[in-house]
């Protein structure tokens, strides 16, 4: 690399910071969140692996931990993503890449706990910032594959302690020809199982190419013919490097407690509570339920409209069914929970679920949409940053559901320590005899907010054990940051034992 000029651009500035991040640069609260994030994603990986479609993926690409860490990273990313048990932040579905790839390389390289946590945090910060810069665009959630591209490069190079120029080149190469999601394939087939595996594979190749000396464009993000020009309707390049080392996007983590699509969680939480409170009445009068009304924000209705086009009953692709609010809600009301088994044979053919799902009706609540936009995640912060252009984007994106958007105001002195993810819902069950039962939530269980900041370790421990994870691993997890290399290897190998054996 000698004789070359120092690259300049947003990717170069971000790379210089991330490559220099050290364990004790990270605030303790962020360390604790990252520890929970890793255990939570290991639970998601176990859940994805236990499902028949996950077993198909392993037959195609090999076991989660294998000799080639790049291939291992791809398998871990694929298994953890497709059942919507992966964790999110402002902005993006981070953990599929920012946890999966560092886990593969930490295991292969014999890293310590603090080296793994540091790599995860560096990857979170890089992926979240670039996703935030492109949030006001055509893709969100898992369809926004830039999150996986950036998270995978950053997660691997953080484990390898690669120099800043190698980060810049690898990110520039990975973002040069990013995939463009086609929603028919994403929602109408099993292709969604590969939606994270494929961009992670691209990023692994970009890392190899950069290590061999190939150069990427350091200004790939902000150039007029660059990434943001194509992947953002309202680009926000300034957020990529804002507050590095002070403003931690990891603070905005939301932990997914049940396998359900974006915007659905609060409604499912309400259904679980209704089952617990009124189980006997609901089950004894199942045929007397007239309708189940879900009042929610424009975001939940948008997701529902998009997904339901591809929900065709019991033969709906397993990767698409978690996006159906009607099926998820009916299942939670009937059984008091929503688990991996609810997306597999034989229960997916339960006629009672589908009959009840037909009685679910979604209505828009404008106050809930305003509530949605007051939270940082999933895109309230981006709309606030963009000002009038952000409000106009929201009106275009949501169509006739939103007019005169009034969200939060941008705060230049912002701090994500108190970030929230507000995706509210109110579920009302109406019986034909006139009785009604109602529950309402603003912040879903596990989503960013005061309760989650207090309880995230407890919540993800329960999630991991529910996914068949080893209790001794869960008990030892609070000490992950201080784990020696051998201890970390043992924890990962035990956590990732085949759940079908």
BAFIMI-381371 format. One record per atom (N, C-alpha, C): residue in one letter; x, y, z. Coordinates in steps of 0.2 Angstrom, whole numbers, plus 5000, padded with zeros to 4 digits. Example, Ala and Ser with C-alpha at 12.3 -4.5 7.8 and 13.67 -1.06 7.14 Angstrom:
<atoms>
A506649725039 A506249785039 A506649845039 S506449895035 S506849955036 S506450005039 
</atoms>
This chain:
<atoms>
X500449945000 X500050005000 X500450065000 X501150065001 X501550115001 X501550164995 X501650224996 X501550264990 X500950294988 X500350264991 X499750284989 X499450344994 X499050384991 X498850444996 X498350415001 X498250445006 X497750425011 X497050445008 X496650385008 X495950395005 X495550445010 X495050485006 X494650525010 X493950515008 X493450525013 X492750515011 X492450485018 X491750485018 X491450455024 X491650385026 X491750345021 X491950275023 X492650275026 X493050315023 X493750325026 X493750345033 X493350395034 X493250425041 X492950375046 X492450345044 X492150285048 X492650235049 X493050215044 X493450155045 X494050175050 X494250235049 X494850255054 X494550255061 X493950275062 X493750265069 X493650195071 X493250155067 X493050085069 X493750045070 X494250045065 X494850005066 X495250025072 X495150085075 X495450105081 X495150085087 X494450065087 X494050055093 X494449995097 X494450015104 X494749965108 X494249945114 X494249895117 X493749875122 X493549925127 X494049955130 X493850005135 X493750075133 X493650085126 X493350145123 X492550135124 X492350075125 X491550065125 X491250075132 X490750115133 X490450125139 X490150055142 X490250045148 X489949985151 X489249965149 X488850015149 X488149995147 X488049975140 X488549995135 X488549975129 X488849905128 X489349895132 X489549825133 X489049775135 X488649795140 X488149745142 X487549735137 X487449785133 X486949775128 X487249735122 X487849745121 X488149695115 X488149625118 X488349615124 X488349545127 X487649515126 X487149555128 X486449525127 X486249515119 X486549565115 X486349555108 X486649485105 X487249475107 X487549415105 X487149345107 X486949345114 X486649285116 X485949285113 X485649345112 X484949345108 X485049315101 X485549335098 X485649315091 X485849235090 X486149215095 X486349145095 X485649105096 X485149135100 X484549105101 X484149105094 X484249155090 X483849165084 X484149115079 X484849105079 X485149055075 X484948985077 X484948965083 X484648905085 X483948885082 X483548935083 X482848935081 X482748925073 X483148965070 X483148955062 X483448885060 X483948855064 X484248795062 X483748735064 X483348745069 X482848695071 X482348685066 X482148735062 X481548725058 X481748685051 X481348655048 X481548615042 X481848655037 X481648715036 X481948755031 X482648775033 X482748785039 X483448795042 X483948735041 X483648675041 X484048615040 X484148605033 X483748635028 X483848635021 X484448675020 X484548735023 X485048785022 X485748755024 X485748715030 X486348685032 X486548625028 X486048595025 X486248545020 X486548575014 X486348635012 X486648665006 X487248695007 X487448725013 X488048765014 X488448745020 X488248695024 X488648665029 X488448695036 X488748665041 X488648675048 X488848755050 X488548775055 X488648845057 X489348855059 X489748815062 X490448815064 X490848765060 X491248795055 X491548745051 X492248775050 X492748735046 X493448755045 X493448825042 X493048845037 X493148905033 X492748955037 X493049005040 X492549055044 X492149095040 X492349105033 X491949145029 X491249115027 X491349045026 X490749005025 X490348995031 X490648995037 X490348985043 X489949055044 X490249105043 X489849175044 X489249175040 X489249155034 X488649155029 X488149105032 X488249045034 X487749005037 X487449035043 X487849055048 X487649095054 X487149145052 X487349185047 X486949245045 X486249225043 X486249175038 X485649145035 X485149115041 X485449075045 X485049045050 X484749095055 X485049145056 X484749195062 X484249245059 X484149245052 X483849305050 X483149285048 X482949235045 X482349225041 X481649215045 X481749205052 X481149195056 X480949255060 X481249315058 X481149375062 X481249365069 X481749335071 X481949335078 X482649375079 X482849405074 X483449445074 X483349515077 X483849535080 X483749605084 X483949665079 X483549715081 X483649775077 X483849835081 X484049895077 X484249955081 X484050015076 X484150075078 X484150125074 X484850135071 X484950105065 X484450085060 X484650015058 X484149975057 X484349915053 X484249855057 X484249795053 X484249725056 X485049705057 X485349735062 X486049725063 X486349655064 X486049615069 X486349565072 X486449505067 X486049505061 X486249445056 X486949445054 X487249505053 X487849515051 X488349535057 X488149585061 X488649615066 X488749565072 X488349515072 X488449465077 X488749395074 X488349375068 X488549315065 X489249315063 X489449365059 X490149365057 X490649365062 X490649415067 X491149405073 X491149345076 X490549315077 X490549245081 X490949195077 X490849195070 X491249145066 X492049155066 X492249225066 X492949235066 X493249235073 X492849255078 X493149245085 X493249175086 X492849125084 X492949055085 X493549035081 X493549055075 X494149025071 X494849055073 X494849115075 X495449155077 X495649145084 X495249115088 X495349105095 X495349165099 X494849215098 X494849275101 X494549275108 X494649325112 X494349325119 X493649355119 X493349355124 X492649385125 X492649465123 X493149495126 X493149575125 X493349585117 X493749545114 X493849555107 X493249545103 X492849495105 X492249475101 X491749535102 X491649555108 X491149615110 X491349675106 X492049695106 X492249755103 X492149745095 X492249695092 X492049685085 X491349695084 X490949665088 X490149675087 X489949745088 X490249785093 X490049855093 X490349895087 X490949885085 X491149915079 X490749905073 X490549845072 X490149825067 X489449855067 X489149855073 X488449885075 X488549965072 X489049995075 X489050065074 X489150085066 X489550045063 X489650055056 X489050045052 X488749985053 X488149965049 X487550005051 X487450025057 X486850065059 X486850135056 X487450165056 X487550235053 X487450235045 X487650185042 X487550185035 X486850165033 X486550125037 X485850105036 X485450175037 X485650205043 X485250265045 X485250315039 X485850325036 X485950375030 X485550355024 X485350295024 X484950275018 X484250245020 X484050265026 X483350235029 X482750265025 X482850325023 X482250355019 X482350345011 X482250275010 X482350255003 X481850195002 X481950154997 X481550104995 X481450044999 X482050035003 X482049975007 X482049985014 X481749935018 X481849935025 X481849865028 X482049865034 X482049795037 X482549755034 X482449695033 X482949645030 X482949655023 X482549685020 X482649705012 X483149755011 X483349795016 X483949835016 X484549805017 X484849775012 X485449725012 X486049765014 X486049835013 X486649875015 X486849855022 X486349845026 X486549835033 X486949775034 X486849715030 X487249655031 X487849665027 X487949705022 X488549715018 X489049745023 X488849805026 X489249845030 X489449805037 X488949775040 X489049735046 X489549685045 X489449645040 X489949585038 X490649605037 X490749655033 X491449685032 X491749705039 X491349745043 X491549775049 X491649725054 X491249675055 X491349625060 X491949575058 X492049565052 X492649525051 X493249555052 X493349625049 X493949655050 X494049685057 X493549685061 X493649705068 X493949645071 X493749585070 X494049525073 X494749515070 X494949535064 X495649525062 X496049585063 X495849635066 X496249695068 X496549725062 X496149725056 X496449755050 X496549825050 X497049855046 X497149925046 X496549965043 X496550025044 X495950065042 X495950065034 X496450065031 X496450075024 X496150005021 X496249955024 X495949885022 X495149895023 X494949925029 X494249935030 X493949975024 X494250025023 X493950075018 X493950045011 X494450005009 X494349965003 X493849915002 X493849875008 X493349825008 X492549845008 X492449905012 X491849935012 X491649965005 X492149995002 X492050024995 X491849974990 X492249914991 X492049864986 X491349834987 X491249814993 X490549784995 X489949824993 X490049894994 X489549944992 X489549964985 X489949934981 X490049954974 X489449934970 X489249864971 X488749834967 X488249794972 X487949834976 X487449804981 X486849774978 X486549714981 X485949684978 X485349734979 X484949724974 X484349764974 X483749714975 X483449714981 X482949664983 X482249674978 X482049614976 X481449614972 X480949584977 X480349624978 X479949604984 X479549534982 X479449524976 X479049464974 X479449404976 X480049404974 X480549344977 X480649344984 X480649404987 X480849404994 X480249384998 X479649394996 X479049375000 X478649314997 X478749304991 X478349254987 X478749184987 X479249174990 X479649104989 X480049094995 X480449044995 X480949035000 X481549074999 X481649114995 X482249154993 X482449204999 X481949215003 X482049265009 X482549225014 X482649165014 X483049125018 X483749145016 X483949165010 X484549185008 X484649255008 X484249295010 X484249365009 X484849405013 X485049365018 X485649395022 X486249355020 X486149285019 X486749245017 X487149275011 X486749295006 X487049315000 X487449385001 X487249435004 X487649495005 X488249485009 X488149435014 X488749425018 X489249385014 X489049345010 X489549315005 X489949365001 X489549414999 X489849464995 X490349504999 X490149515005 X490649555010 X491249515011 X491149445012 X491749405013 X492249415007 X491949405001 X492449414995 X492749484995 X492349534997 X492649604997 X493249605002 X493149575007 X493749575012 X494349545009 X494249485006 X494749455003 X495149494998 X494649524994 X494949564988 X495349624991 X495149654996 X495449714999 X496149695002 X496149635005 X496749605008 X497249595003 X497049574997 X497549564991 X497749624988 X497449684990 X497649744987 X497149784982 X496549754981 X496149784977 X495849844981 X495649904977 X495449964980 X494749974979 X494450004984 X493750024984 X493650104984 X493150124982 X493050204982 X492850224989 X493350264992 X493250294999 X492650344999 X492450364994 X491850414993 X491250374990 X491250314991 X490650274988 X489950294991 X489950324997 X489250335000 X489050404997 X489450454997 X489250524996 X489250544988 X489650514984 X489750534978 X489150534974 X489050584969 X488450594965 X488250524962 X488650484960 X488550424957 X488650364962 X488650374968 X488750324973 X488150294976 X488250264982 X487750214985 X487150254987 X487250314991 X486650344993 X486250374988 X486550394982 X486150424976 X485650374974 X485850304974 X485450254972 X484950224977 X485150224983 X484850184988 X484450224993 X484450294992 X484150334997 X483750394993 X483050394994 X482650454991 X482850514995 X483050515001 X483250575005 X483850555008 X484450565005 X485050545008 X485250585015 X485550555019 X485750585026 X486450565027 X486950595023 X487650575023 X487950595030 X487650655033 X487950685039 X487950635045 X487450585045 X487350545051 X487950485051 X488250475045 X488750425045 X489350435050 X489550495051 X490150505056 X489950545062 X489350565062 X489150605068 X489250575075 X489550605079 X489650585086 X490050525087 X490450505082 X490850445083 X491150445090 X491050385094 X491350375100 X490950415106 X490450445104 X490050475109 X489350455108 X489050455102 X488350435101 X488350365098 X488150315103 X488150245101 X487550215099 X487450195093 X486850165090 X486750105093 X487250065096 X487050005100 X486550025106 X486550085108 X486050105113 X485350095111 X485250095104 X484550085102 X484350015100 X484649965103 X484549895101 X483849885104 X483449845100 X482849815102 X482949735101 X482649695106 X482749625106 X482149595104 X482149545099 X481549515097 X481449455101 X480849455104 X480649405109 X480249345106 X479849365100 X479449315097 X479549315089 X479549265086 X479649265078 X479049295075 X479049365074 X478549395070 X478849455067 X478549475061 X478849525057 X478849595060 X479049645056 X479149715059 X478449745060 X478449785066 X477749815067 X477249775070 X477349705071 X476849665073 X476949655081 X477449665083 X477649635090 X477149665096 X476949725095 X476549755101 X475849715100 X475649705094 X474949675094 X474949605096 X475549565095 X475649495097 X475649495105 X476049545108 X476049555115 X475349565118 X474949605115 X474249615117 X473849545117 X473949515111 X473549445111 X473749395116 X474449395118 X474649355123 X474349375130 X474349435131 X474049455137 X473249445137 X472949455132 X472249435132 X472049365133 X472549315130 X472449245131 X472549235139 X473049265142 X473149255149 X472549275153 X472249325152 X471749355156 X471049325154 X470949305148 X470249285146 X470249215143 X470749175144 X470849115141 X470149065140 X469849055146 X469249015146 X468649045142 X468549105142 X468049135138 X468149135131 X468849155129 X468949155122 X468949085119 X469249035122 X469248965120 X468548935120 X468148945125 X467448915125 X466948955120 X467149015118 X466649045114 X467049065107 X467449025105 X467949035099 X467449055093 X466949015092 X466549025086 X466049095087 X466049115093 X465649175094 X466049245094 X466749235092 X467149295091 X466949325084 X466649385085 X466449425079 X466949445075 X467449485078 X468049515075 X468549525080 X469149535077 X469749555081 X470049615078 X469949675081 X470149735078 X470849755081 X471249775076 X471949795078 X472049865076 X472049915081 X472149985079 X472949985080 X473250015074 X473950025074 X474150085070 X474850095070 X475150145066 X475150135059 X475350185055 X475350175047 X475850125046 X476450115050 X476950065048 X476649995049 X476349985054 X476049915055 X475549895049 X475149945047 X474649935041 X475049925035 X475549965034 X476049955028 X476249885027 X476549865033 X476849795033 X476349745032 X475749755035 X475149705034 X474949705027 X474849765024 X474649765017 X475149725012 X475749745013 X476349715009 X476349635010 X476349615016 X476449545017 X475849505015 X475249525017 X474649485016 X474549465008 X474749505004 X474749484997 X475049414995 X475549395000 X475849334998 X475649275003 X475149295008 X474949245013 X474349205010 X474449145008 X473949105005 X473749045009 X473749045015 X473548995020 X474148945022 X473948885023 X474448845026 X475048835021 X475048845015 X475548835010 X475948895009 X475848945013 X476249005013 X477048995014 X477549015011 X478249005012 X478349015020 X478748975023 X478848975030 X479249045031 X479649075027 X479949135028 X479549195027 X478949185024 X478449245024 X477949245029 X477749185032 X477249185036 X477349225043 X477949225045 X478049275051 X477849345050 X477749365044 X477549435042 X476849445042 X476449395043 X475749395043 X475449415050 X475249475051 X474949495057 X474349455059 X473949435054 X473349395055 X473449325058 X473949295055 X474049225057 X474449235064 X474849275065 X475249285071 X474749305077 X474249345076 X473849365081 X473349305083 X473049275078 X472649215079 X472949165083 X473649155081 X473949095085 X474149115092 X474249185093 X474449205100 X473749205104 X473249225101 X472549225105 X472349155107 X472449105103 X472349035104 X472749005109 X473349015108 X473848975112 X474249015117 X474149075118 X474549115123 X475249125121 X475449115115 X476249125114 X476249125106 X476849135103 X477049125096 X477749105096 X477849045094 X478449015094 X478648985087 X479248955087 X479548925081 X479048875078 X478848835082 X478348775080 X477748805076 X477548865078 X476948885074 X477048905067 X477648895064 X477748905057 X478048845054 X477848785057 X478048725054 X477448675054 X477448615050 X477048565051 X477048535058 X476448505060 X475848505057 X475348565059 X475648605064 X475148655067 X475048715062 X475448725057 X475248775052 X474648765048 X474448695049 X473848685045 X473148675050 X473248705056 X472748705060 X472148755058 X471548725056 X471048765053 X470748815057 X470848805064 X470548855069 X470948925068 X471648915067 X472048975067 X471849015060 X471748985055 X471549015049 X470849045049 X470449015052 X469749035053 X469749105057 X470149095062 X470149155067 X470549215063 X471049195060 X471449245056 X470949285051 X470449255048 X470049295044 X469649345047 X469549345054 X469149385058 X469549445060 X470249445059 X470649505061 X470549565056 X470449625059 X470349685055 X470849735057 X471249765053 X471749815054 X471449885053 X471449935058 X471249995056 X471850045058 X471850105055 X472350155056 X472150195062 X472650205066 X472550255072 X473150315071 X472850375069 X473350425068 X473750445074 X473450435080 X473850455086 X474450405087 X474350345085 X474850295085 X475450305080 X475250335074 X475750355069 X476150405072 X475850455075 X476250515078 X476650485084 X476450435088 X476850405093 X477450365090 X477350335084 X477850295080 X478450345079 X478250405076 X478750455074 X479050485079 X478850485086 X479250515091 X479850475094 X479850405092 X480350365094 X480950365089 X481550355091 X482150355086 X482050295081 X481850235083 X481850185079 X481050175077 X480850145071 X481350125066 X481550175061 X481250235061 X481450285056 X481250355059 X481050365065 X480850425067 X481450475067 X482050455069 X482650495069 X482850525062 X482750475057 X482950495050 X482450545048 X481750535049 X481250585047 X481450655050 X481650655057 X481750715060 X482350755057 X482850715056 X483550735053 X483350775046 X482950745042 X482750765035 X482350825035 X481950845041 X481550895041 X480950895036 X480850945032 X480250945028 X480350895023 X480950875020 X481050825015 X480850755019 X480950745025 X480750685029 X480050675029 X479650735031 X478950725031 X478650715024 X478950745019 X478650725013 X478750655011 X479350625013 X479550555011 X479050515015 X478850525021 X478350485025 X477750485022 X477450545019 X476850545016 X476850505009 X477350505006 X477450465000 X477450395001 X477850375006 X477950305008 X477350275010 X476950305015 X476350275018 X475750295014 X475750335009 X475150345005 X474650385008 X474050355007 X473450385010 X473350375018 X473750345021 X473750335028 X474050395032 X474450435029 X474750485032 X474750555029 X474550605033 X474550675030 X474750715036 X475050775034 X475350825039 X475750785044 X476250755042 X476650715047 X476950765052 X476850745059 X477150785064 X477450735069 X478150735068 X478550685072 X478950725077 X479550695079 X479950725083 X480450775080 X480650825083 X481150875081 X481850855081 X482250865076 X482950845077 X483250885082 X483650845086 X484050875092 X484850865091 X485150915089 X485850915087 X486250885093 X486050895099 X486350875105 X486050805108 X485850765103 X485450705105 X485950655108 X485650605112 X485950555116 X485550495115 X485750435113 X485350375111 X485250335118 X485550355123 X485450315130 X484750305131 X484350355129 X483650355131 X483150335125 X483450305120 X483150295114 X482550245115 X482050255110 X481450215111 X481250185104 X480950135104 X480550105098 X479850095099 X479450145096 X478750145098 X478350115092 X478050055092 X477650035087 X477050005090 X476550055092 X476050045096 X475450005093 X475049965097 X474449935094 X473949925100 X473349925098 X472849905103 X472349855099 X472249795103 X471949735101 X471249735105 X470749735101 X470049725104 X469749665101 X469549615105 X469149555103 X468449565105 X468049565100 X467249575100 X466849515100 X466449495105 X466049435104 X465349455102 X465049405099 X464349425096 X463849445101 X463949425108 X463449445113 X463649515116 X464149555113 X464249625114 X464849635119 X465149575122 X465649585126 X466349605122 X466749645125 X467349655122 X467949655127 X468549635124 X469149625128 X469649665125 X470049705128 X470549755125 X471149755129 X471749755125 X472349775128 X472749815123 X473249855126 X473549905122 X474349905124 X474749915119 X475449925121 X475749975116 X476250015119 X476550065115 X477250045113 X477650015117 X478349985116 X478249915117 X478449875112 X478349805113 X478849775118 X478749715120 X479149685125 X479849675122 X480449695125 X481049685122 X481249745117 X480849785115 X481049845111 X481349895115 X481749945112 X482149995115 X481650035119 X481850045125 X481450085130 X481650075137 X481350105142 X481550105149 X481550025152 X481049995150 X480949925153 X481549885150 X481649885144 X482149845141 X482849865143 X483049925144 X483649945147 X483749915154 X483249905158 X483349875164 X483349795164 X483049765159 X482949695159 X483249655153 X483649685149 X483849655143 X484149585144 X484649585149 X484949525151 X484449465153 X484049485157 X483549435159 X483049415153 X482849455149 X482449445143 X482849395138 X483449415136 X483749365131 X483949305134 X484149295141 X484249235144 X483649185143 X483049215144 X482449175143 X482349155136 X482449205131 X482449185124 X482949125122 X483549135125 X484049085123 X483849015126 X483649005132 X483448945135 X482748915131 X482348965129 X481748945126 X481848915119 X482448935116 X482648905110 X483048845110 X483048815116 X483448755118 X484148765120 X484348825121 X485048845123 X485248815130 X485848805131 X486148775137 X486048825143 X485848805148 X485748845154 X486448865157 X486948825156 X487548845159 X487848895155 X487748895148 X487948955144 X487649015146 X486949015147 X486549075149 X486849095156 X486949055160 X487149075167 X487849115167 X488249095162 X488949115162 X489049185157 X488449195154 X488549245149 X488649315151 X488449335157 X488549405160 X489349415161 X489749365161 X490449375161 X490749365154 X490449375149 X490749365142 X491249415141 X491249475143 X491749525141 X492449505144 X492449465150 X493049445153 X493249375151 X492849345147 X493049275145 X493749265141 X494149215143 X494749205140 X494549165133 X495049155129 X494949125122 X494649055123 X494949015127 X494648945128 X493948945131 X493848995135 X493148995138 X492649015133 X492849065129 X492349095124 X492249035119 X492748995117 X492648945112 X492148895114 X492248875121 X491848825124 X491148855124 X491048915126 X490348945126 X490048945119 X490348965114 X490048965107 X489948895105 X490348845106 X490248775103 X489648745107 X489548765113 X489048735117 X488348765115 X488448835114 X487848875112 X487548855105 X488048825101 X487848815094 X487848735092 X487748695097 X487548625096 X486948615092 X486948565088 X486348555084 X485748545088 X485248595087 X484648585090 X484148525089 X484348495083 X483948445081 X484148375083 X484748375087 X485048305090 X484848305097 
</atoms>
